[in-house]
Amino acid sequence: MPQFFYKLKPTRLVMLTDSSSEEKSQAVEKHYLYLKNLTEKGIIVMAGRTTNNDESTFGIVILKAETESDA
């Protein structure tokens, strides 16, 4: 099955450091569980982010899908 790569960059740096609200914490937890589920199903090959919290930070996901649209 083909593999696809995508790179995520935060639109605001504060997204990486401010988890002060319950809503933000829940969104991060939901995202983590979604990626974990896809990993357990064998769809995600690798996912992670850089450890820095400045303008150069990013995350990546490598996943398996039949088409780019599915990815």
PDB file as gemmi writes it, atoms N, CA and C in Angstrom:
CRYST1    1.000    1.000    1.000  90.00  90.00  90.00 P 1                      
ATOM      1  N   MET A   1       0.839  -1.175   0.000  1.00  0.00           N  
ATOM      2  CA  MET A   1       0.000   0.000   0.000  1.00  0.00           C  
ATOM      3  C   MET A   1       0.893   1.250   0.000  1.00  0.00           C  
ATOM      4  N   PRO A   2       0.520   2.251  -0.779  1.00  0.00           N  
ATOM      5  CA  PRO A   2       1.321   3.485  -0.806  1.00  0.00           C  
ATOM      6  C   PRO A   2       1.386   4.164   0.560  1.00  0.00           C  
ATOM      7  N   GLN A   3       2.467   4.893   0.763  1.00  0.00           N  
ATOM      8  CA  GLN A   3       2.628   5.662   1.994  1.00  0.00           C  
ATOM      9  C   GLN A   3       2.646   7.145   1.653  1.00  0.00           C  
ATOM     10  N   PHE A   4       2.088   7.939   2.558  1.00  0.00           N  
ATOM     11  CA  PHE A   4       2.016   9.380   2.383  1.00  0.00           C  
ATOM     12  C   PHE A   4       2.614  10.058   3.601  1.00  0.00           C  
ATOM     13  N   PHE A   5       3.141  11.238   3.365  1.00  0.00           N  
ATOM     14  CA  PHE A   5       3.804  12.023   4.401  1.00  0.00           C  
ATOM     15  C   PHE A   5       3.107  13.374   4.491  1.00  0.00           C  
ATOM     16  N   TYR A   6       2.822  13.809   5.717  1.00  0.00           N  
ATOM     17  CA  TYR A   6       2.397  15.197   5.835  1.00  0.00           C  
ATOM     18  C   TYR A   6       3.074  15.863   7.009  1.00  0.00           C  
ATOM     19  N   LYS A   7       3.259  17.157   6.845  1.00  0.00           N  
ATOM     20  CA  LYS A   7       3.960  17.974   7.832  1.00  0.00           C  
ATOM     21  C   LYS A   7       2.973  18.986   8.394  1.00  0.00           C  
ATOM     22  N   LEU A   8       2.978  19.122   9.712  1.00  0.00           N  
ATOM     23  CA  LEU A   8       2.093  20.073  10.382  1.00  0.00           C  
ATOM     24  C   LEU A   8       2.913  21.175  11.024  1.00  0.00           C  
ATOM     25  N   LYS A   9       2.504  22.395  10.802  1.00  0.00           N  
ATOM     26  CA  LYS A   9       3.141  23.541  11.456  1.00  0.00           C  
ATOM     27  C   LYS A   9       2.048  24.309  12.189  1.00  0.00           C  
ATOM     28  N   PRO A  10       2.277  24.635  13.446  1.00  0.00           N  
ATOM     29  CA  PRO A  10       1.257  25.390  14.186  1.00  0.00           C  
ATOM     30  C   PRO A  10       1.071  26.785  13.587  1.00  0.00           C  
ATOM     31  N   THR A  11      -0.168  27.246  13.581  1.00  0.00           N  
ATOM     32  CA  THR A  11      -0.432  28.588  13.067  1.00  0.00           C  
ATOM     33  C   THR A  11      -0.052  29.656  14.082  1.00  0.00           C  
ATOM     34  N   ARG A  12      -0.045  29.267  15.351  1.00  0.00           N  
ATOM     35  CA  ARG A  12       0.356  30.174  16.426  1.00  0.00           C  
ATOM     36  C   ARG A  12       1.241  29.398  17.390  1.00  0.00           C  
ATOM     37  N   LEU A  13       2.391  29.936  17.746  1.00  0.00           N  
ATOM     38  CA  LEU A  13       3.311  29.245  18.653  1.00  0.00           C  
ATOM     39  C   LEU A  13       2.695  28.978  20.010  1.00  0.00           C  
ATOM     40  N   VAL A  14       1.789  29.828  20.444  1.00  0.00           N  
ATOM     41  CA  VAL A  14       1.157  29.636  21.744  1.00  0.00           C  
ATOM     42  C   VAL A  14       0.399  28.297  21.803  1.00  0.00           C  
ATOM     43  N   MET A  15       0.050  27.750  20.653  1.00  0.00           N  
ATOM     44  CA  MET A  15      -0.625  26.450  20.615  1.00  0.00           C  
ATOM     45  C   MET A  15       0.232  25.359  21.256  1.00  0.00           C  
ATOM     46  N   LEU A  16       1.536  25.524  21.238  1.00  0.00           N  
ATOM     47  CA  LEU A  16       2.447  24.517  21.780  1.00  0.00           C  
ATOM     48  C   LEU A  16       2.660  24.649  23.279  1.00  0.00           C  
ATOM     49  N   THR A  17       2.433  25.817  23.808  1.00  0.00           N  
ATOM     50  CA  THR A  17       2.792  26.065  25.203  1.00  0.00           C  
ATOM     51  C   THR A  17       1.616  26.380  26.099  1.00  0.00           C  
ATOM     52  N   ASP A  18       0.471  26.733  25.532  1.00  0.00           N  
ATOM     53  CA  ASP A  18      -0.673  27.136  26.344  1.00  0.00           C  
ATOM     54  C   ASP A  18      -1.738  26.052  26.348  1.00  0.00           C  
ATOM     55  N   SER A  19      -1.794  25.311  27.419  1.00  0.00           N  
ATOM     56  CA  SER A  19      -2.857  24.306  27.587  1.00  0.00           C  
ATOM     57  C   SER A  19      -3.684  24.681  28.807  1.00  0.00           C  
ATOM     58  N   SER A  20      -3.892  25.979  28.980  1.00  0.00           N  
ATOM     59  CA  SER A  20      -4.534  26.484  30.184  1.00  0.00           C  
ATOM     60  C   SER A  20      -6.020  26.192  30.246  1.00  0.00           C  
ATOM     61  N   SER A  21      -6.670  26.023  29.122  1.00  0.00           N  
ATOM     62  CA  SER A  21      -8.111  25.792  29.173  1.00  0.00           C  
ATOM     63  C   SER A  21      -8.426  24.304  29.047  1.00  0.00           C  
ATOM     64  N   GLU A  22      -9.531  23.929  29.627  1.00  0.00           N  
ATOM     65  CA  GLU A  22     -10.003  22.541  29.549  1.00  0.00           C  
ATOM     66  C   GLU A  22     -10.276  22.161  28.095  1.00  0.00           C  
ATOM     67  N   GLU A  23     -10.811  23.093  27.334  1.00  0.00           N  
ATOM     68  CA  GLU A  23     -11.121  22.835  25.925  1.00  0.00           C  
ATOM     69  C   GLU A  23      -9.858  22.502  25.135  1.00  0.00           C  
ATOM     70  N   LYS A  24      -8.787  23.236  25.365  1.00  0.00           N  
ATOM     71  CA  LYS A  24      -7.525  22.977  24.667  1.00  0.00           C  
ATOM     72  C   LYS A  24      -6.957  21.624  25.073  1.00  0.00           C  
ATOM     73  N   SER A  25      -7.007  21.328  26.360  1.00  0.00           N  
ATOM     74  CA  SER A  25      -6.501  20.040  26.846  1.00  0.00           C  
ATOM     75  C   SER A  25      -7.283  18.884  26.240  1.00  0.00           C  
ATOM     76  N   GLN A  26      -8.591  19.039  26.141  1.00  0.00           N  
ATOM     77  CA  GLN A  26      -9.422  17.987  25.553  1.00  0.00           C  
ATOM     78  C   GLN A  26      -9.127  17.813  24.067  1.00  0.00           C  
ATOM     79  N   ALA A  27      -8.879  18.905  23.369  1.00  0.00           N  
ATOM     80  CA  ALA A  27      -8.570  18.821  21.939  1.00  0.00           C  
ATOM     81  C   ALA A  27      -7.258  18.077  21.716  1.00  0.00           C  
ATOM     82  N   VAL A  28      -6.256  18.369  22.535  1.00  0.00           N  
ATOM     83  CA  VAL A  28      -4.964  17.683  22.421  1.00  0.00           C  
ATOM     84  C   VAL A  28      -5.133  16.200  22.726  1.00  0.00           C  
ATOM     85  N   GLU A  29      -5.877  15.869  23.764  1.00  0.00           N  
ATOM     86  CA  GLU A  29      -6.115  14.466  24.131  1.00  0.00           C  
ATOM     87  C   GLU A  29      -6.860  13.736  23.013  1.00  0.00           C  
ATOM     88  N   LYS A  30      -7.861  14.369  22.436  1.00  0.00           N  
ATOM     89  CA  LYS A  30      -8.630  13.757  21.345  1.00  0.00           C  
ATOM     90  C   LYS A  30      -7.726  13.485  20.137  1.00  0.00           C  
ATOM     91  N   HIS A  31      -6.880  14.449  19.804  1.00  0.00           N  
ATOM     92  CA  HIS A  31      -5.944  14.289  18.684  1.00  0.00           C  
ATOM     93  C   HIS A  31      -4.982  13.130  18.949  1.00  0.00           C  
ATOM     94  N   TYR A  32      -4.434  13.075  20.154  1.00  0.00           N  
ATOM     95  CA  TYR A  32      -3.511  11.995  20.520  1.00  0.00           C  
ATOM     96  C   TYR A  32      -4.196  10.633  20.392  1.00  0.00           C  
ATOM     97  N   LEU A  33      -5.401  10.504  20.924  1.00  0.00           N  
ATOM     98  CA  LEU A  33      -6.109   9.220  20.872  1.00  0.00           C  
ATOM     99  C   LEU A  33      -6.452   8.826  19.433  1.00  0.00           C  
ATOM    100  N   TYR A  34      -6.775   9.798  18.602  1.00  0.00           N  
ATOM    101  CA  TYR A  34      -7.061   9.532  17.194  1.00  0.00           C  
ATOM    102  C   TYR A  34      -5.826   8.963  16.497  1.00  0.00           C  
ATOM    103  N   LEU A  35      -4.685   9.609  16.697  1.00  0.00           N  
ATOM    104  CA  LEU A  35      -3.442   9.117  16.087  1.00  0.00           C  
ATOM    105  C   LEU A  35      -3.045   7.754  16.654  1.00  0.00           C  
ATOM    106  N   LYS A  36      -3.242   7.570  17.948  1.00  0.00           N  
ATOM    107  CA  LYS A  36      -2.917   6.285  18.582  1.00  0.00           C  
ATOM    108  C   LYS A  36      -3.766   5.167  17.981  1.00  0.00           C  
ATOM    109  N   ASN A  37      -5.042   5.425  17.784  1.00  0.00           N  
ATOM    110  CA  ASN A  37      -5.944   4.439  17.196  1.00  0.00           C  
ATOM    111  C   ASN A  37      -5.502   4.072  15.779  1.00  0.00           C  
ATOM    112  N   LEU A  38      -5.151   5.068  14.977  1.00  0.00           N  
ATOM    113  CA  LEU A  38      -4.682   4.796  13.612  1.00  0.00           C  
ATOM    114  C   LEU A  38      -3.362   4.029  13.616  1.00  0.00           C  
ATOM    115  N   THR A  39      -2.514   4.296  14.598  1.00  0.00           N  
ATOM    116  CA  THR A  39      -1.253   3.563  14.727  1.00  0.00           C  
ATOM    117  C   THR A  39      -1.524   2.106  15.062  1.00  0.00           C  
ATOM    118  N   GLU A  40      -2.436   1.870  16.004  1.00  0.00           N  
ATOM    119  CA  GLU A  40      -2.780   0.497  16.395  1.00  0.00           C  
ATOM    120  C   GLU A  40      -3.399  -0.280  15.240  1.00  0.00           C  
ATOM    121  N   LYS A  41      -4.098   0.400  14.349  1.00  0.00           N  
ATOM    122  CA  LYS A  41      -4.697  -0.243  13.175  1.00  0.00           C  
ATOM    123  C   LYS A  41      -3.688  -0.463  12.055  1.00  0.00           C  
ATOM    124  N   GLY A  42      -2.470   0.052  12.222  1.00  0.00           N  
ATOM    125  CA  GLY A  42      -1.440  -0.112  11.209  1.00  0.00           C  
ATOM    126  C   GLY A  42      -1.509   0.902  10.082  1.00  0.00           C  
ATOM    127  N   ILE A  43      -2.321   1.934  10.249  1.00  0.00           N  
ATOM    128  CA  ILE A  43      -2.445   2.957   9.211  1.00  0.00           C  
ATOM    129  C   ILE A  43      -1.303   3.960   9.313  1.00  0.00           C  
ATOM    130  N   ILE A  44      -1.005   4.383  10.531  1.00  0.00           N  
ATOM    131  CA  ILE A  44       0.108   5.308  10.736  1.00  0.00           C  
ATOM    132  C   ILE A  44       1.384   4.502  10.918  1.00  0.00           C  
ATOM    133  N   VAL A  45       2.377   4.823  10.129  1.00  0.00           N  
ATOM    134  CA  VAL A  45       3.685   4.182  10.215  1.00  0.00           C  
ATOM    135  C   VAL A  45       4.525   4.887  11.272  1.00  0.00           C  
ATOM    136  N   MET A  46       4.443   6.217  11.278  1.00  0.00           N  
ATOM    137  CA  MET A  46       5.232   7.010  12.216  1.00  0.00           C  
ATOM    138  C   MET A  46       4.572   8.368  12.379  1.00  0.00           C  
ATOM    139  N   ALA A  47       4.604   8.902  13.602  1.00  0.00           N  
ATOM    140  CA  ALA A  47       4.106  10.255  13.858  1.00  0.00           C  
ATOM    141  C   ALA A  47       4.911  10.849  14.998  1.00  0.00           C  
ATOM    142  N   GLY A  48       5.138  12.135  14.926  1.00  0.00           N  
ATOM    143  CA  GLY A  48       5.854  12.796  16.007  1.00  0.00           C  
ATOM    144  C   GLY A  48       6.082  14.255  15.698  1.00  0.00           C  
ATOM    145  N   ARG A  49       6.688  14.936  16.649  1.00  0.00           N  
ATOM    146  CA  ARG A  49       6.978  16.354  16.465  1.00  0.00           C  
ATOM    147  C   ARG A  49       8.358  16.674  16.993  1.00  0.00           C  
ATOM    148  N   THR A  50       8.849  17.822  16.595  1.00  0.00           N  
ATOM    149  CA  THR A  50      10.129  18.278  17.114  1.00  0.00           C  
ATOM    150  C   THR A  50       9.952  18.662  18.581  1.00  0.00           C  
ATOM    151  N   THR A  51      11.041  18.732  19.294  1.00  0.00           N  
ATOM    152  CA  THR A  51      10.947  19.043  20.725  1.00  0.00           C  
ATOM    153  C   THR A  51      11.089  20.527  21.025  1.00  0.00           C  
ATOM    154  N   ASN A  52      11.398  21.302  20.016  1.00  0.00           N  
ATOM    155  CA  ASN A  52      11.536  22.741  20.238  1.00  0.00           C  
ATOM    156  C   ASN A  52      10.174  23.434  20.170  1.00  0.00           C  
ATOM    157  N   ASN A  53      10.038  24.548  20.865  1.00  0.00           N  
ATOM    158  CA  ASN A  53       8.789  25.308  20.870  1.00  0.00           C  
ATOM    159  C   ASN A  53       9.000  26.708  20.297  1.00  0.00           C  
ATOM    160  N   ASP A  54       9.672  26.767  19.151  1.00  0.00           N  
ATOM    161  CA  ASP A  54       9.873  28.055  18.495  1.00  0.00           C  
ATOM    162  C   ASP A  54       9.321  27.981  17.075  1.00  0.00           C  
ATOM    163  N   GLU A  55       9.585  29.001  16.275  1.00  0.00           N  
ATOM    164  CA  GLU A  55       9.000  29.086  14.932  1.00  0.00           C  
ATOM    165  C   GLU A  55       9.442  27.967  13.988  1.00  0.00           C  
ATOM    166  N   SER A  56      10.452  27.200  14.352  1.00  0.00           N  
ATOM    167  CA  SER A  56      10.914  26.115  13.483  1.00  0.00           C  
ATOM    168  C   SER A  56      10.265  24.770  13.810  1.00  0.00           C  
ATOM    169  N   THR A  57       9.427  24.712  14.808  1.00  0.00           N  
ATOM    170  CA  THR A  57       8.830  23.439  15.214  1.00  0.00           C  
ATOM    171  C   THR A  57       7.830  22.923  14.171  1.00  0.00           C  
ATOM    172  N   PHE A  58       7.679  21.618  14.113  1.00  0.00           N  
ATOM    173  CA  PHE A  58       6.701  20.995  13.224  1.00  0.00           C  
ATOM    174  C   PHE A  58       6.444  19.565  13.675  1.00  0.00           C  
ATOM    175  N   GLY A  59       5.389  18.986  13.156  1.00  0.00           N  
ATOM    176  CA  GLY A  59       5.074  17.586  13.378  1.00  0.00           C  
ATOM    177  C   GLY A  59       4.984  16.889  12.033  1.00  0.00           C  
ATOM    178  N   ILE A  60       5.147  15.571  12.047  1.00  0.00           N  
ATOM    179  CA  ILE A  60       5.015  14.797  10.812  1.00  0.00           C  
ATOM    180  C   ILE A  60       4.179  13.552  11.071  1.00  0.00           C  
ATOM    181  N   VAL A  61       3.571  13.074  10.011  1.00  0.00           N  
ATOM    182  CA  VAL A  61       2.853  11.799  10.043  1.00  0.00           C  
ATOM    183  C   VAL A  61       3.153  11.084   8.732  1.00  0.00           C  
ATOM    184  N   ILE A  62       3.497   9.824   8.829  1.00  0.00           N  
ATOM    185  CA  ILE A  62       3.632   8.952   7.660  1.00  0.00           C  
ATOM    186  C   ILE A  62       2.539   7.903   7.802  1.00  0.00           C  
ATOM    187  N   LEU A  63       1.695   7.800   6.782  1.00  0.00           N  
ATOM    188  CA  LEU A  63       0.572   6.879   6.880  1.00  0.00           C  
ATOM    189  C   LEU A  63       0.383   6.107   5.589  1.00  0.00           C  
ATOM    190  N   LYS A  64      -0.293   4.988   5.709  1.00  0.00           N  
ATOM    191  CA  LYS A  64      -0.617   4.141   4.562  1.00  0.00           C  
ATOM    192  C   LYS A  64      -2.044   4.447   4.116  1.00  0.00           C  
ATOM    193  N   ALA A  65      -2.230   4.563   2.808  1.00  0.00           N  
ATOM    194  CA  ALA A  65      -3.559   4.784   2.236  1.00  0.00           C  
ATOM    195  C   ALA A  65      -3.528   4.363   0.772  1.00  0.00           C  
ATOM    196  N   GLU A  66      -4.680   4.007   0.262  1.00  0.00           N  
ATOM    197  CA  GLU A  66      -4.768   3.598  -1.140  1.00  0.00           C  
ATOM    198  C   GLU A  66      -4.543   4.775  -2.081  1.00  0.00           C  
ATOM    199  N   THR A  67      -5.063   5.954  -1.722  1.00  0.00           N  
ATOM    200  CA  THR A  67      -4.948   7.127  -2.585  1.00  0.00           C  
ATOM    201  C   THR A  67      -4.590   8.351  -1.748  1.00  0.00           C  
ATOM    202  N   GLU A  68      -4.162   9.394  -2.429  1.00  0.00           N  
ATOM    203  CA  GLU A  68      -3.868  10.649  -1.733  1.00  0.00           C  
ATOM    204  C   GLU A  68      -5.132  11.208  -1.080  1.00  0.00           C  
ATOM    205  N   SER A  69      -6.265  11.050  -1.734  1.00  0.00           N  
ATOM    206  CA  SER A  69      -7.529  11.519  -1.151  1.00  0.00           C  
ATOM    207  C   SER A  69      -7.851  10.786   0.142  1.00  0.00           C  
ATOM    208  N   ASP A  70      -7.582   9.490   0.180  1.00  0.00           N  
ATOM    209  CA  ASP A  70      -7.815   8.713   1.403  1.00  0.00           C  
ATOM    210  C   ASP A  70      -6.877   9.144   2.524  1.00  0.00           C  
ATOM    211  N   ALA A  71      -5.666   9.495   2.143  1.00  0.00           N  
ATOM    212  CA  ALA A  71      -4.679   9.902   3.141  1.00  0.00           C  
ATOM    213  C   ALA A  71      -5.128  11.178   3.815  1.00  0.00           C  
TER     214      ALA A  71                                                      
END                                                                             
